[in-house]
Amino acid sequence: MTAIVDRIEDNNIAVLEINGGEKFLDVPLFELPEGTSQGDVLVHKETGWERDPEATNKRTLEILSLFNKLFKKD
């Protein structure tokens, strides 16, 4: 299962977006890799949640590209 950290509430609960926002899952922050932050892409494996830095970077670049297009000056 792949998830995106939508937000962190009260510094102890991460709200994960599953399947493009089709479902949300609340997970205690202590169950996630140390340093997990909003926007991180996570993959759930048998050993627990792991960060996917490559997917996170790709997603961040796509969002920045869309943001730049939106506010592009002509």
Backbone bond lengths (Angstrom), bond angles and torsions (degrees), N, CA, C in turn:
res aa  C-N    CA-C-N  psi(-1)  N-CA   C-N-CA  omega(-1)  CA-C   N-CA-C  phi
1 M - - - 1.452 - - 1.526 108.25 -
2 T 1.315 115.54 136.61 1.461 121.83 177.09 1.517 108.80 -112.03
3 A 1.327 115.56 141.78 1.467 120.70 -178.65 1.520 109.28 -141.70
4 I 1.324 114.71 158.68 1.460 122.12 173.92 1.518 107.15 -118.79
5 V 1.331 116.23 134.93 1.461 119.94 177.47 1.527 107.35 -73.05
6 D 1.328 115.97 107.66 1.459 121.90 -179.77 1.522 110.75 -74.00
7 R 1.334 115.16 -44.32 1.472 120.25 179.93 1.520 108.85 -167.16
8 I 1.335 114.04 164.88 1.454 120.85 175.24 1.522 106.40 -120.49
9 E 1.322 115.86 125.52 1.460 121.73 -176.58 1.523 110.72 -108.42
10 D 1.316 115.23 134.87 1.464 122.85 175.87 1.533 113.17 54.53
11 N 1.325 117.06 26.27 1.462 123.02 179.59 1.520 114.20 56.48
12 N 1.346 117.44 19.90 1.471 117.33 179.64 1.524 114.18 -144.94
13 I 1.325 118.57 -7.36 1.469 121.63 178.78 1.526 109.07 -128.16
14 A 1.326 115.82 127.10 1.460 120.46 174.35 1.523 107.93 -100.51
15 V 1.314 115.89 130.32 1.462 121.25 176.04 1.523 106.11 -96.56
16 L 1.340 115.56 115.19 1.456 121.14 -176.90 1.522 110.34 -101.08
17 E 1.318 115.46 135.54 1.461 122.52 176.55 1.525 107.80 -93.06
18 I 1.312 115.83 123.94 1.456 122.18 -178.71 1.534 108.44 -112.21
19 N 1.316 116.97 138.84 1.471 122.38 176.38 1.517 113.11 53.92
20 G 1.316 117.01 49.56 1.460 121.04 174.89 1.517 114.66 64.66
21 G 1.315 117.29 31.21 1.461 121.14 177.61 1.506 113.88 93.26
22 E 1.323 116.07 3.60 1.465 120.45 178.20 1.528 110.83 -66.11
23 K 1.333 115.23 -29.43 1.459 121.40 -176.61 1.526 108.98 -147.49
24 F 1.316 117.24 147.75 1.459 122.29 175.96 1.520 108.88 -122.97
25 L 1.329 115.20 145.95 1.449 121.25 -176.71 1.514 108.67 -133.81
26 D 1.343 117.42 128.24 1.461 121.98 175.98 1.521 108.72 -91.01
27 V 1.334 116.02 124.97 1.461 121.51 -178.49 1.526 108.45 -128.53
28 P 1.341 117.22 132.08 1.465 118.73 175.40 1.530 110.35 -58.06
29 L 1.305 116.58 135.09 1.460 121.76 -176.06 1.530 111.86 -58.31
30 F 1.332 117.38 -31.43 1.460 119.56 -178.40 1.535 112.43 -67.62
31 E 1.339 117.65 -15.02 1.465 120.94 177.59 1.527 112.73 -85.09
32 L 1.326 116.67 -7.06 1.464 121.82 -177.76 1.524 109.97 -103.57
33 P 1.334 117.19 160.86 1.466 119.64 178.92 1.532 111.45 -57.52
34 E 1.317 115.69 144.55 1.459 120.86 178.96 1.524 109.51 -57.82
35 G 1.312 116.24 136.66 1.462 121.35 179.35 1.513 114.72 87.65
36 T 1.330 116.98 4.13 1.467 120.35 178.76 1.523 109.48 -58.57
37 S 1.335 115.85 136.22 1.462 119.24 -179.86 1.524 110.46 -139.70
38 Q 1.325 113.96 170.16 1.465 121.22 -179.80 1.519 110.03 -54.38
39 G 1.343 116.32 134.57 1.450 121.84 178.17 1.515 114.39 94.04
40 D 1.334 117.85 -13.16 1.465 120.11 178.91 1.520 110.88 -65.34
41 V 1.333 115.62 142.57 1.452 121.64 173.01 1.525 106.50 -94.60
42 L 1.327 116.11 128.63 1.459 122.41 -179.17 1.516 110.27 -119.54
43 V 1.316 115.40 148.78 1.458 121.58 176.30 1.524 107.01 -123.37
44 H 1.335 116.69 130.96 1.455 120.50 178.63 1.518 109.03 -92.22
45 K 1.323 115.50 124.96 1.458 122.25 178.61 1.526 108.23 -123.07
46 E 1.311 116.79 177.83 1.466 120.56 -179.63 1.524 112.40 -57.05
47 T 1.315 116.62 -32.11 1.464 121.54 -178.20 1.524 113.07 -86.02
48 G 1.317 117.79 -3.89 1.467 121.99 -179.88 1.518 110.96 122.52
49 W 1.323 115.33 -162.82 1.461 121.61 -177.70 1.518 110.65 -82.40
50 E 1.334 115.99 139.63 1.457 122.29 174.96 1.516 108.71 -130.57
51 R 1.336 115.12 143.58 1.455 119.67 175.97 1.512 109.58 -75.50
52 D 1.330 116.52 145.40 1.464 122.37 174.71 1.524 106.90 -114.60
53 P 1.350 116.70 89.12 1.469 119.31 -174.99 1.524 113.18 -62.25
54 E 1.318 117.51 -34.98 1.469 120.27 -179.81 1.532 110.47 -64.53
55 A 1.327 117.08 -46.39 1.469 121.11 179.03 1.527 110.70 -66.20
56 T 1.332 116.83 -36.99 1.467 120.51 178.60 1.522 110.17 -63.97
57 N 1.339 116.82 -45.91 1.474 120.45 179.48 1.523 111.21 -63.08
58 K 1.323 116.97 -43.26 1.465 120.85 178.96 1.528 110.51 -60.23
59 R 1.324 115.86 -45.72 1.470 120.74 -179.75 1.531 110.86 -63.32
60 T 1.330 116.68 -41.33 1.460 121.36 179.63 1.527 110.65 -62.38
61 L 1.334 117.02 -43.64 1.469 120.44 178.93 1.526 111.55 -65.06
62 E 1.335 117.42 -38.52 1.463 120.42 177.56 1.528 110.98 -63.85
63 I 1.306 116.95 -41.31 1.472 121.34 179.47 1.522 110.14 -66.14
64 L 1.334 117.38 -42.95 1.467 120.49 178.50 1.520 111.22 -62.95
65 S 1.319 116.84 -38.97 1.461 120.99 178.14 1.527 110.82 -62.73
66 L 1.328 116.44 -45.69 1.468 120.09 177.63 1.520 111.64 -62.98
67 F 1.325 116.08 -41.15 1.463 121.31 178.58 1.528 110.74 -61.25
68 N 1.333 115.68 -44.33 1.466 119.85 179.57 1.526 111.94 -64.57
69 K 1.318 117.15 -39.32 1.475 120.93 177.14 1.520 110.83 -64.04
70 L 1.300 115.67 -39.27 1.466 120.60 -178.17 1.523 111.11 -64.23
71 F 1.335 116.61 -39.45 1.457 120.37 -175.31 1.541 112.70 -106.86
72 K 1.324 115.32 20.57 1.464 120.10 -179.58 1.519 110.24 -65.36
73 K 1.325 114.38 133.45 1.459 119.43 177.31 1.523 108.51 -89.74
74 D 1.323 115.98 133.67 1.470 120.63 178.84 1.501 110.99 -96.86
